[in-house]
Amino acid sequence: MPLRVVSTAIDLRRTALLSRRQFLKSASLASLAGSAMTWAEPLTERARAMHQQMLIFDGHVHALDREFYHGGSMGDRSTEGQWDL
């Protein structure tokens, strides 16, 4: 009986090793695909001018909830939470 348990443990290790190899192969291919995506087109002059004229920020849903559903303004300084403008 103990030989069978050892045999099963060895089989599990082989299965885990194969899946680890498959993961490493997939991860290396994914990193190559990701590096190809970093070659983006340069900004056009129109996009650069637009970016310089605008205030752009990520308004997380909690910021929108505070202003639209609970009153107040994002421009008012707040002592609650972790942000203010």
C-alpha positions, 0 to 999 in steps of 0.5 A: 500500500505505501508504494501506491501512495508514493507512486501517486505522489510522484504522479502528482508532481509530474502533473504539477511540473507539466502544468508549471512548464505550460504556464511558463511557456504561456507567460513568455508568449504573453510577455512577447505579445504585451511588448508588441503593444507598447509600440504605440503611435506618437501623439498627434499635434491635435491630441497634444494641444487638446491634452494641454488645454483640458483638466483630465482626471479619473472620477472614481464612482465614489467621487461621483456618488458624493457629489450627485447623490449626497450633495456637495461639490468635488471642488470643496475641500473635504476632511473625510476620505482620502481625496480633495481637489 
